[in-house]
């Protein structure tokens, strides 16, 4: 009985996240992407709004070949 309640609460939370997101998620895709990114440190609402943003590489601190 507890497994049923846990599944229902999980689905309810996922549907709330889906409605709050600006990106047009399908529930099945949202579940898969959350499962894949479960241990990634990101801000959830920013990621839900724009999940496919490419991060810029960090700036180079030095230029190879320069001695100073």
N, C-alpha and C positions, 0 to 999 in steps of 0.2 A: 504494500500500500504506500510506503514511503517513496518507493521509486516512481510511482505514478505522480505523486505530488511534486517530487523534485523535477520530473520532466515537464509538468505543466507550468511550474514557476519559471523554469529555464526558458520555455517557449514564450511565456508572457514577457520576460525581461528582453528577450531578443526582438520581439515584435515592437516593444517600446523603443528600443534602440533604432530599429528600422524606420519607425515613423519620425524620429527626431533627426535622422541623418538627412543631409541635403543630396547625397548621392542616391540614385534610384536603385537600391539594393533589392534583390530577390532574397527571400528568407534562407533558401538553401545555400546560395552563394555567401551570404553573411556568416552563416554557421561555419562553412569551410574556411573562409578567410580568418575568422576569429580563432578557429582551431590552429591554423598555420602560424598565426602571429600571437599565440597565447603568451609566450615568454619574451616577447619583444617589448622594450620599454618605449611606448609612444603614448601621446595624449589621445584618449579614446575618441572623444568627440571630433577632434581635428582629423583623425584618421578616418572616421566614419564619413565625414563630409568630403574628403578628398583622399581616397586610398592609394591612388596611383601617381602621387607626386614624386618626382625624382629629386633626391637630395644632391646638392652641389658638393663636389669634392672639396676637402679642406684646402686652404691656400698653402702654397709652397713657402716654407720658412727660409729656404735658401735656394740659390741658383747654382747648379753644378758648374764648376769651372771658374767661379769667382773666388778669390782668395781672401777677401776682406768682408 
